[in-house]
Amino acid sequence: MSLWNWKVGGGVIVLAFVAGAIIGSVGLKKNSHLVSSSDSDTWSNPLQPAYIDDVGCAQCHPGQVADHAGSGHAQTFHSGDLAEQFEMLRDRSFRDEERGGTFTFRAEGRQLVAEFENGTRRERLPIPFALGSGTHATTLISLLTSESGEPTVLEHRVSYFATDRRLGVTPGQAGLIEAEPVDCLGRVYRGREATNCIGCHTTTAKIRGRELNDVRANVGCESCHGPGRGHAAAMEANRPGHEISSDKGIRLAKGTVSSAEEIQLCGKCHRTPEMLPAPPSIADPKIARFQPVGLLNSKCYKRAEGRLRCTTCHDPHRTVDRVSENYVATCLACHSQSDAGDKLCPQSPKEKCVSCHMPEVEVHPGISFHDHWIRVRQPADERH
């Protein structure tokens, strides 16, 4: 089958192939340039949209925008000719023992197609979008429409893992029961889950039936700082415009948010404890995937009295530094001889802070993250 018409949950799900039908999308471009720097009234034109995109931010913040362009956040959403962008997937197959069939990625022109076959059935589905920076994995998605009209996203069952250049079951899908025909190709997300899936990989995007509208690809400046037009207009008029409560302000201006507020904002996509189905367990290695969860539960955060936040260690405009020893100075800034309440580490007082207290933990075959529940891991914590 190349087109679905299955009854699911009292409704009908049909394939919504949207490649080439994106309204307002930038396609393969990293950011949409909706405002020209040559416009005489660039910032204050009320007919212009609230967003100015990274190219607009770069007029005053060229360094941060240039750094961000090379970061993983700037590569989180892919659309258009995926068969050319992900040439390594062409004619690649993966045998799924749980589903008792084989997945194969085909190229039909510039279009990428997923195919599942198990001897008795064969299903095919065009793939218009891919998510992920490629640092760990790339996951493919398709839009579906339901009779109820709620946003519906299919996360494909097979992802590409960059570490060893292999295909494998998408994280979180192992062990899922195939309850309805569509499940042979992946997991279906509906409603808020579907919009969050798209929203955490784009700056703006609206699922409208079979179309994805108002797309600003990737996690851009305005994903975290909010729409920039009011701020830019205020700055052009020599008004500070940094007050968070002001409609002409900018979110997350330096020194304006608490550590808890900052972690909550990062946690909207990287997860916070309340977003988990059950209270986090310190012995669950998969918690390392959700950095804010670990950080908020760590003794370092609880005792830091607001001094420890995501940006204490990470420049949000740059790719994460993967050299563990570069973080030691940050650790020692708090854990020093002058601290009244802390003692120096008896094992290694001036080095190996990260490798001992924030080691890399494999959360899925081929994907590892540093454990942000800062502590000495016990042997029981390594169980998968």
VENVENDA-V744328 format. One record per run of one state. SS is the DSSP state (@ for helix, = for strand, . for the rest). FROM is the first residue (numbers start at 1). LEN is the number of residues. Records with the same first field share a line. If there is no record, write none. Layout:
SS->FROM-LEN + FROM-LEN
This chain:
.->1-4 + 9-2 + 17-6 + 24-29 + 58-4 + 70-2 + 76-1 + 80-2 + 86-1 + 90-3 + 97-4 + 109-2 + 118-4 + 128-1 + 132-5 + 147-4 + 157-1 + 162-4 + 170-11 + 185-1 + 191-1 + 200-2 + 209-2 + 218-3 + 226-3 + 237-22 + 271-2 + 276-9 + 290-1 + 298-1 + 304-6 + 314-10 + 335-18 + 358-2 + 365-2 + 371-8 + 383-2
=->5-4 + 11-6 + 23-1 + 77-3 + 93-4 + 101-8 + 111-7 + 122-6 + 129-3 + 137-10 + 151-6 + 158-4 + 166-4 + 186-5 + 202-7 + 211-7 + 360-5 + 367-4
@->53-5 + 62-8 + 72-4 + 82-4 + 87-3 + 181-4 + 192-8 + 221-5 + 229-8 + 259-12 + 273-3 + 285-5 + 291-7 + 299-5 + 310-4 + 324-11 + 353-5 + 379-4
